[in-house]
């Protein structure tokens, strides 16, 4: 059964950093592009970053360009999101996503940026 499990979220002060992880299982991780999304209550889920199956192409939302870095380790079946210079508006639940079949979502990991 295909599964994604995020971790690494938490409370951080403005200007701080966090690194999120997403552990994949049950599918051939190295064959699929992977994405990070985030969602604030009452708003649509927003794609933050996407990376191709071998990491040769990456795209970011304008709001996080130069601040967030998506990466992956196809040997460990893991996806990462390094977030720097965090702002209160980055507060959200962060999800990883794989377009496997109709799509697989993790359960999300909450990030709160507050002093």
Phi and psi in radians as a Rosetta constraint file:
Dihedral C 1 N 2 CA 2 C 2 CIRCULARHARMONIC -1.199 0.35
Dihedral N 2 CA 2 C 2 N 3 CIRCULARHARMONIC 2.421 0.35
Dihedral C 2 N 3 CA 3 C 3 CIRCULARHARMONIC -2.646 0.35
Dihedral N 3 CA 3 C 3 N 4 CIRCULARHARMONIC 2.531 0.35
Dihedral C 3 N 4 CA 4 C 4 CIRCULARHARMONIC -2.222 0.35
Dihedral N 4 CA 4 C 4 N 5 CIRCULARHARMONIC 2.325 0.35
Dihedral C 4 N 5 CA 5 C 5 CIRCULARHARMONIC -2.276 0.35
Dihedral N 5 CA 5 C 5 N 6 CIRCULARHARMONIC 1.992 0.35
Dihedral C 5 N 6 CA 6 C 6 CIRCULARHARMONIC -1.533 0.35
Dihedral N 6 CA 6 C 6 N 7 CIRCULARHARMONIC 2.702 0.35
Dihedral C 6 N 7 CA 7 C 7 CIRCULARHARMONIC -2.718 0.35
Dihedral N 7 CA 7 C 7 N 8 CIRCULARHARMONIC 2.929 0.35
Dihedral C 7 N 8 CA 8 C 8 CIRCULARHARMONIC 1.821 0.35
Dihedral N 8 CA 8 C 8 N 9 CIRCULARHARMONIC -0.112 0.35
Dihedral C 8 N 9 CA 9 C 9 CIRCULARHARMONIC -1.262 0.35
Dihedral N 9 CA 9 C 9 N 10 CIRCULARHARMONIC 3.002 0.35
Dihedral C 9 N 10 CA 10 C 10 CIRCULARHARMONIC 2.846 0.35
Dihedral N 10 CA 10 C 10 N 11 CIRCULARHARMONIC -2.882 0.35
Dihedral C 10 N 11 CA 11 C 11 CIRCULARHARMONIC -1.705 0.35
Dihedral N 11 CA 11 C 11 N 12 CIRCULARHARMONIC 2.264 0.35
Dihedral C 11 N 12 CA 12 C 12 CIRCULARHARMONIC -2.454 0.35
Dihedral N 12 CA 12 C 12 N 13 CIRCULARHARMONIC 2.587 0.35
Dihedral C 12 N 13 CA 13 C 13 CIRCULARHARMONIC -1.337 0.35
Dihedral N 13 CA 13 C 13 N 14 CIRCULARHARMONIC 2.689 0.35
Dihedral C 13 N 14 CA 14 C 14 CIRCULARHARMONIC -0.941 0.35
Dihedral N 14 CA 14 C 14 N 15 CIRCULARHARMONIC 2.399 0.35
Dihedral C 14 N 15 CA 15 C 15 CIRCULARHARMONIC 1.560 0.35
Dihedral N 15 CA 15 C 15 N 16 CIRCULARHARMONIC -0.154 0.35
Dihedral C 15 N 16 CA 16 C 16 CIRCULARHARMONIC -1.431 0.35
Dihedral N 16 CA 16 C 16 N 17 CIRCULARHARMONIC -3.086 0.35
Dihedral C 16 N 17 CA 17 C 17 CIRCULARHARMONIC -2.286 0.35
Dihedral N 17 CA 17 C 17 N 18 CIRCULARHARMONIC 2.677 0.35
Dihedral C 17 N 18 CA 18 C 18 CIRCULARHARMONIC -2.526 0.35
Dihedral N 18 CA 18 C 18 N 19 CIRCULARHARMONIC 2.698 0.35
Dihedral C 18 N 19 CA 19 C 19 CIRCULARHARMONIC -2.195 0.35
Dihedral N 19 CA 19 C 19 N 20 CIRCULARHARMONIC 2.062 0.35
Dihedral C 19 N 20 CA 20 C 20 CIRCULARHARMONIC -1.623 0.35
Dihedral N 20 CA 20 C 20 N 21 CIRCULARHARMONIC 2.587 0.35
Dihedral C 20 N 21 CA 21 C 21 CIRCULARHARMONIC -2.191 0.35
Dihedral N 21 CA 21 C 21 N 22 CIRCULARHARMONIC 2.664 0.35
Dihedral C 21 N 22 CA 22 C 22 CIRCULARHARMONIC -2.391 0.35
Dihedral N 22 CA 22 C 22 N 23 CIRCULARHARMONIC 2.009 0.35
Dihedral C 22 N 23 CA 23 C 23 CIRCULARHARMONIC -1.653 0.35
Dihedral N 23 CA 23 C 23 N 24 CIRCULARHARMONIC 2.203 0.35
Dihedral C 23 N 24 CA 24 C 24 CIRCULARHARMONIC -1.848 0.35
Dihedral N 24 CA 24 C 24 N 25 CIRCULARHARMONIC 2.540 0.35
Dihedral C 24 N 25 CA 25 C 25 CIRCULARHARMONIC -2.666 0.35
Dihedral N 25 CA 25 C 25 N 26 CIRCULARHARMONIC 2.754 0.35
Dihedral C 25 N 26 CA 26 C 26 CIRCULARHARMONIC 1.472 0.35
Dihedral N 26 CA 26 C 26 N 27 CIRCULARHARMONIC 0.065 0.35
Dihedral C 26 N 27 CA 27 C 27 CIRCULARHARMONIC -2.659 0.35
Dihedral N 27 CA 27 C 27 N 28 CIRCULARHARMONIC 2.916 0.35
Dihedral C 27 N 28 CA 28 C 28 CIRCULARHARMONIC -1.404 0.35
Dihedral N 28 CA 28 C 28 N 29 CIRCULARHARMONIC 1.466 0.35
Dihedral C 28 N 29 CA 29 C 29 CIRCULARHARMONIC -0.882 0.35
Dihedral N 29 CA 29 C 29 N 30 CIRCULARHARMONIC -0.749 0.35
Dihedral C 29 N 30 CA 30 C 30 CIRCULARHARMONIC -1.197 0.35
Dihedral N 30 CA 30 C 30 N 31 CIRCULARHARMONIC -0.093 0.35
Dihedral C 30 N 31 CA 31 C 31 CIRCULARHARMONIC -1.668 0.35
Dihedral N 31 CA 31 C 31 N 32 CIRCULARHARMONIC -0.157 0.35
Dihedral C 31 N 32 CA 32 C 32 CIRCULARHARMONIC -2.091 0.35
Dihedral N 32 CA 32 C 32 N 33 CIRCULARHARMONIC 2.459 0.35
Dihedral C 32 N 33 CA 33 C 33 CIRCULARHARMONIC -1.118 0.35
Dihedral N 33 CA 33 C 33 N 34 CIRCULARHARMONIC 2.608 0.35
Dihedral C 33 N 34 CA 34 C 34 CIRCULARHARMONIC -2.266 0.35
Dihedral N 34 CA 34 C 34 N 35 CIRCULARHARMONIC 2.641 0.35
Dihedral C 34 N 35 CA 35 C 35 CIRCULARHARMONIC -2.362 0.35
Dihedral N 35 CA 35 C 35 N 36 CIRCULARHARMONIC 2.712 0.35
Dihedral C 35 N 36 CA 36 C 36 CIRCULARHARMONIC -1.941 0.35
Dihedral N 36 CA 36 C 36 N 37 CIRCULARHARMONIC 2.356 0.35
Dihedral C 36 N 37 CA 37 C 37 CIRCULARHARMONIC -2.160 0.35
Dihedral N 37 CA 37 C 37 N 38 CIRCULARHARMONIC 2.854 0.35
Dihedral C 37 N 38 CA 38 C 38 CIRCULARHARMONIC -2.462 0.35
Dihedral N 38 CA 38 C 38 N 39 CIRCULARHARMONIC 2.699 0.35
Dihedral C 38 N 39 CA 39 C 39 CIRCULARHARMONIC -2.518 0.35
Dihedral N 39 CA 39 C 39 N 40 CIRCULARHARMONIC 2.309 0.35
Dihedral C 39 N 40 CA 40 C 40 CIRCULARHARMONIC -1.810 0.35
Dihedral N 40 CA 40 C 40 N 41 CIRCULARHARMONIC 2.426 0.35
Dihedral C 40 N 41 CA 41 C 41 CIRCULARHARMONIC -0.873 0.35
Dihedral N 41 CA 41 C 41 N 42 CIRCULARHARMONIC 2.291 0.35
Dihedral C 41 N 42 CA 42 C 42 CIRCULARHARMONIC 1.520 0.35
Dihedral N 42 CA 42 C 42 N 43 CIRCULARHARMONIC -0.049 0.35
Dihedral C 42 N 43 CA 43 C 43 CIRCULARHARMONIC -2.134 0.35
Dihedral N 43 CA 43 C 43 N 44 CIRCULARHARMONIC 2.816 0.35
Dihedral C 43 N 44 CA 44 C 44 CIRCULARHARMONIC -1.241 0.35
Dihedral N 44 CA 44 C 44 N 45 CIRCULARHARMONIC 2.654 0.35
Dihedral C 44 N 45 CA 45 C 45 CIRCULARHARMONIC -1.178 0.35
Dihedral N 45 CA 45 C 45 N 46 CIRCULARHARMONIC 2.358 0.35
Dihedral C 45 N 46 CA 46 C 46 CIRCULARHARMONIC -2.003 0.35
Dihedral N 46 CA 46 C 46 N 47 CIRCULARHARMONIC 2.298 0.35
Dihedral C 46 N 47 CA 47 C 47 CIRCULARHARMONIC -1.333 0.35
Dihedral N 47 CA 47 C 47 N 48 CIRCULARHARMONIC 2.243 0.35
Dihedral C 47 N 48 CA 48 C 48 CIRCULARHARMONIC -1.662 0.35
Dihedral N 48 CA 48 C 48 N 49 CIRCULARHARMONIC -0.769 0.35
Dihedral C 48 N 49 CA 49 C 49 CIRCULARHARMONIC -2.787 0.35
Dihedral N 49 CA 49 C 49 N 50 CIRCULARHARMONIC 2.658 0.35
Dihedral C 49 N 50 CA 50 C 50 CIRCULARHARMONIC -2.419 0.35
Dihedral N 50 CA 50 C 50 N 51 CIRCULARHARMONIC 2.522 0.35
Dihedral C 50 N 51 CA 51 C 51 CIRCULARHARMONIC -2.358 0.35
Dihedral N 51 CA 51 C 51 N 52 CIRCULARHARMONIC 2.402 0.35
Dihedral C 51 N 52 CA 52 C 52 CIRCULARHARMONIC -1.225 0.35
Dihedral N 52 CA 52 C 52 N 53 CIRCULARHARMONIC 3.019 0.35
Dihedral C 52 N 53 CA 53 C 53 CIRCULARHARMONIC -1.042 0.35
Dihedral N 53 CA 53 C 53 N 54 CIRCULARHARMONIC -0.607 0.35
Dihedral C 53 N 54 CA 54 C 54 CIRCULARHARMONIC -1.900 0.35
Dihedral N 54 CA 54 C 54 N 55 CIRCULARHARMONIC 0.144 0.35
Dihedral C 54 N 55 CA 55 C 55 CIRCULARHARMONIC 1.364 0.35
Dihedral N 55 CA 55 C 55 N 56 CIRCULARHARMONIC 0.296 0.35
Dihedral C 55 N 56 CA 56 C 56 CIRCULARHARMONIC -1.525 0.35
Dihedral N 56 CA 56 C 56 N 57 CIRCULARHARMONIC -0.110 0.35
Dihedral C 56 N 57 CA 57 C 57 CIRCULARHARMONIC -2.537 0.35
Dihedral N 57 CA 57 C 57 N 58 CIRCULARHARMONIC 2.342 0.35
Dihedral C 57 N 58 CA 58 C 58 CIRCULARHARMONIC -2.387 0.35
Dihedral N 58 CA 58 C 58 N 59 CIRCULARHARMONIC 2.524 0.35
Dihedral C 58 N 59 CA 59 C 59 CIRCULARHARMONIC -2.422 0.35
Dihedral N 59 CA 59 C 59 N 60 CIRCULARHARMONIC 2.557 0.35
Dihedral C 59 N 60 CA 60 C 60 CIRCULARHARMONIC -2.223 0.35
Dihedral N 60 CA 60 C 60 N 61 CIRCULARHARMONIC 2.672 0.35
Dihedral C 60 N 61 CA 61 C 61 CIRCULARHARMONIC -1.128 0.35
Dihedral N 61 CA 61 C 61 N 62 CIRCULARHARMONIC 2.555 0.35
Dihedral C 61 N 62 CA 62 C 62 CIRCULARHARMONIC -0.983 0.35
Dihedral N 62 CA 62 C 62 N 63 CIRCULARHARMONIC -0.569 0.35
Dihedral C 62 N 63 CA 63 C 63 CIRCULARHARMONIC -1.203 0.35
Dihedral N 63 CA 63 C 63 N 64 CIRCULARHARMONIC -0.290 0.35
Dihedral C 63 N 64 CA 64 C 64 CIRCULARHARMONIC -2.113 0.35
Dihedral N 64 CA 64 C 64 N 65 CIRCULARHARMONIC 0.005 0.35
Dihedral C 64 N 65 CA 65 C 65 CIRCULARHARMONIC -1.020 0.35
Dihedral N 65 CA 65 C 65 N 66 CIRCULARHARMONIC 2.318 0.35
Dihedral C 65 N 66 CA 66 C 66 CIRCULARHARMONIC 1.446 0.35
Dihedral N 66 CA 66 C 66 N 67 CIRCULARHARMONIC -0.130 0.35
Dihedral C 66 N 67 CA 67 C 67 CIRCULARHARMONIC -2.024 0.35
Dihedral N 67 CA 67 C 67 N 68 CIRCULARHARMONIC -0.636 0.35
Dihedral C 67 N 68 CA 68 C 68 CIRCULARHARMONIC -1.890 0.35
Dihedral N 68 CA 68 C 68 N 69 CIRCULARHARMONIC 2.610 0.35
Dihedral C 68 N 69 CA 69 C 69 CIRCULARHARMONIC -2.327 0.35
Dihedral N 69 CA 69 C 69 N 70 CIRCULARHARMONIC 2.155 0.35
Dihedral C 69 N 70 CA 70 C 70 CIRCULARHARMONIC -1.683 0.35
Dihedral N 70 CA 70 C 70 N 71 CIRCULARHARMONIC 2.477 0.35
Dihedral C 70 N 71 CA 71 C 71 CIRCULARHARMONIC -2.669 0.35
Dihedral N 71 CA 71 C 71 N 72 CIRCULARHARMONIC 2.956 0.35
Dihedral C 71 N 72 CA 72 C 72 CIRCULARHARMONIC -2.597 0.35
Dihedral N 72 CA 72 C 72 N 73 CIRCULARHARMONIC 2.710 0.35
Dihedral C 72 N 73 CA 73 C 73 CIRCULARHARMONIC -2.204 0.35
Dihedral N 73 CA 73 C 73 N 74 CIRCULARHARMONIC 1.798 0.35
Dihedral C 73 N 74 CA 74 C 74 CIRCULARHARMONIC -1.293 0.35
Dihedral N 74 CA 74 C 74 N 75 CIRCULARHARMONIC -0.226 0.35
Dihedral C 74 N 75 CA 75 C 75 CIRCULARHARMONIC -1.401 0.35
Dihedral N 75 CA 75 C 75 N 76 CIRCULARHARMONIC -0.605 0.35
Dihedral C 75 N 76 CA 76 C 76 CIRCULARHARMONIC -1.635 0.35
Dihedral N 76 CA 76 C 76 N 77 CIRCULARHARMONIC -0.098 0.35
Dihedral C 76 N 77 CA 77 C 77 CIRCULARHARMONIC 0.988 0.35
Dihedral N 77 CA 77 C 77 N 78 CIRCULARHARMONIC 0.839 0.35
Dihedral C 77 N 78 CA 78 C 78 CIRCULARHARMONIC -2.285 0.35
Dihedral N 78 CA 78 C 78 N 79 CIRCULARHARMONIC 2.555 0.35
Dihedral C 78 N 79 CA 79 C 79 CIRCULARHARMONIC -2.057 0.35
Dihedral N 79 CA 79 C 79 N 80 CIRCULARHARMONIC 2.534 0.35
Dihedral C 79 N 80 CA 80 C 80 CIRCULARHARMONIC -2.287 0.35
Dihedral N 80 CA 80 C 80 N 81 CIRCULARHARMONIC 2.719 0.35
Dihedral C 80 N 81 CA 81 C 81 CIRCULARHARMONIC -2.428 0.35
Dihedral N 81 CA 81 C 81 N 82 CIRCULARHARMONIC 1.926 0.35
Dihedral C 81 N 82 CA 82 C 82 CIRCULARHARMONIC -1.612 0.35
Dihedral N 82 CA 82 C 82 N 83 CIRCULARHARMONIC 2.202 0.35
Dihedral C 82 N 83 CA 83 C 83 CIRCULARHARMONIC -2.112 0.35
Dihedral N 83 CA 83 C 83 N 84 CIRCULARHARMONIC 2.138 0.35
Dihedral C 83 N 84 CA 84 C 84 CIRCULARHARMONIC -2.078 0.35
Dihedral N 84 CA 84 C 84 N 85 CIRCULARHARMONIC 2.815 0.35
Dihedral C 84 N 85 CA 85 C 85 CIRCULARHARMONIC 0.874 0.35
Dihedral N 85 CA 85 C 85 N 86 CIRCULARHARMONIC 0.832 0.35
Dihedral C 85 N 86 CA 86 C 86 CIRCULARHARMONIC -1.127 0.35
Dihedral N 86 CA 86 C 86 N 87 CIRCULARHARMONIC 2.519 0.35
Dihedral C 86 N 87 CA 87 C 87 CIRCULARHARMONIC -2.084 0.35
Dihedral N 87 CA 87 C 87 N 88 CIRCULARHARMONIC 2.776 0.35
Dihedral C 87 N 88 CA 88 C 88 CIRCULARHARMONIC -0.956 0.35
Dihedral N 88 CA 88 C 88 N 89 CIRCULARHARMONIC -0.578 0.35
Dihedral C 88 N 89 CA 89 C 89 CIRCULARHARMONIC -1.268 0.35
Dihedral N 89 CA 89 C 89 N 90 CIRCULARHARMONIC -0.107 0.35
Dihedral C 89 N 90 CA 90 C 90 CIRCULARHARMONIC -1.459 0.35
Dihedral N 90 CA 90 C 90 N 91 CIRCULARHARMONIC -0.097 0.35
Dihedral C 90 N 91 CA 91 C 91 CIRCULARHARMONIC -1.076 0.35
Dihedral N 91 CA 91 C 91 N 92 CIRCULARHARMONIC 2.171 0.35
Dihedral C 91 N 92 CA 92 C 92 CIRCULARHARMONIC -3.082 0.35
Dihedral N 92 CA 92 C 92 N 93 CIRCULARHARMONIC 3.009 0.35
Dihedral C 92 N 93 CA 93 C 93 CIRCULARHARMONIC -1.623 0.35
Dihedral N 93 CA 93 C 93 N 94 CIRCULARHARMONIC 2.239 0.35
Dihedral C 93 N 94 CA 94 C 94 CIRCULARHARMONIC -1.802 0.35
Dihedral N 94 CA 94 C 94 N 95 CIRCULARHARMONIC 2.320 0.35
Dihedral C 94 N 95 CA 95 C 95 CIRCULARHARMONIC -2.172 0.35
Dihedral N 95 CA 95 C 95 N 96 CIRCULARHARMONIC 2.526 0.35
Dihedral C 95 N 96 CA 96 C 96 CIRCULARHARMONIC -1.747 0.35
Dihedral N 96 CA 96 C 96 N 97 CIRCULARHARMONIC 2.697 0.35
Dihedral C 96 N 97 CA 97 C 97 CIRCULARHARMONIC -2.499 0.35
Dihedral N 97 CA 97 C 97 N 98 CIRCULARHARMONIC 2.426 0.35
Dihedral C 97 N 98 CA 98 C 98 CIRCULARHARMONIC -2.228 0.35
Dihedral N 98 CA 98 C 98 N 99 CIRCULARHARMONIC 2.272 0.35
Dihedral C 98 N 99 CA 99 C 99 CIRCULARHARMONIC -1.453 0.35
Dihedral N 99 CA 99 C 99 N 100 CIRCULARHARMONIC 1.245 0.35
Dihedral C 99 N 100 CA 100 C 100 CIRCULARHARMONIC -1.887 0.35
Dihedral N 100 CA 100 C 100 N 101 CIRCULARHARMONIC 2.080 0.35
Dihedral C 100 N 101 CA 101 C 101 CIRCULARHARMONIC 1.101 0.35
Dihedral N 101 CA 101 C 101 N 102 CIRCULARHARMONIC -2.190 0.35
Dihedral C 101 N 102 CA 102 C 102 CIRCULARHARMONIC -1.500 0.35
Dihedral N 102 CA 102 C 102 N 103 CIRCULARHARMONIC 0.015 0.35
Dihedral C 102 N 103 CA 103 C 103 CIRCULARHARMONIC 1.960 0.35
Dihedral N 103 CA 103 C 103 N 104 CIRCULARHARMONIC 2.460 0.35
Dihedral C 103 N 104 CA 104 C 104 CIRCULARHARMONIC -2.151 0.35
Dihedral N 104 CA 104 C 104 N 105 CIRCULARHARMONIC 2.277 0.35
Dihedral C 104 N 105 CA 105 C 105 CIRCULARHARMONIC -1.990 0.35
Dihedral N 105 CA 105 C 105 N 106 CIRCULARHARMONIC 2.558 0.35
Dihedral C 105 N 106 CA 106 C 106 CIRCULARHARMONIC -1.406 0.35
Dihedral N 106 CA 106 C 106 N 107 CIRCULARHARMONIC -3.102 0.35
Dihedral C 106 N 107 CA 107 C 107 CIRCULARHARMONIC -1.468 0.35
Dihedral N 107 CA 107 C 107 N 108 CIRCULARHARMONIC -0.206 0.35
Dihedral C 107 N 108 CA 108 C 108 CIRCULARHARMONIC 1.609 0.35
Dihedral N 108 CA 108 C 108 N 109 CIRCULARHARMONIC 2.650 0.35
Dihedral C 108 N 109 CA 109 C 109 CIRCULARHARMONIC -2.316 0.35
Dihedral N 109 CA 109 C 109 N 110 CIRCULARHARMONIC 2.223 0.35
Dihedral C 109 N 110 CA 110 C 110 CIRCULARHARMONIC -1.401 0.35
Dihedral N 110 CA 110 C 110 N 111 CIRCULARHARMONIC 2.408 0.35
Dihedral C 110 N 111 CA 111 C 111 CIRCULARHARMONIC -2.119 0.35
Dihedral N 111 CA 111 C 111 N 112 CIRCULARHARMONIC 2.187 0.35
Dihedral C 111 N 112 CA 112 C 112 CIRCULARHARMONIC -2.132 0.35
Dihedral N 112 CA 112 C 112 N 113 CIRCULARHARMONIC 2.130 0.35
Dihedral C 112 N 113 CA 113 C 113 CIRCULARHARMONIC -1.908 0.35
Dihedral N 113 CA 113 C 113 N 114 CIRCULARHARMONIC 1.894 0.35
Dihedral C 113 N 114 CA 114 C 114 CIRCULARHARMONIC -2.778 0.35
Dihedral N 114 CA 114 C 114 N 115 CIRCULARHARMONIC 2.598 0.35
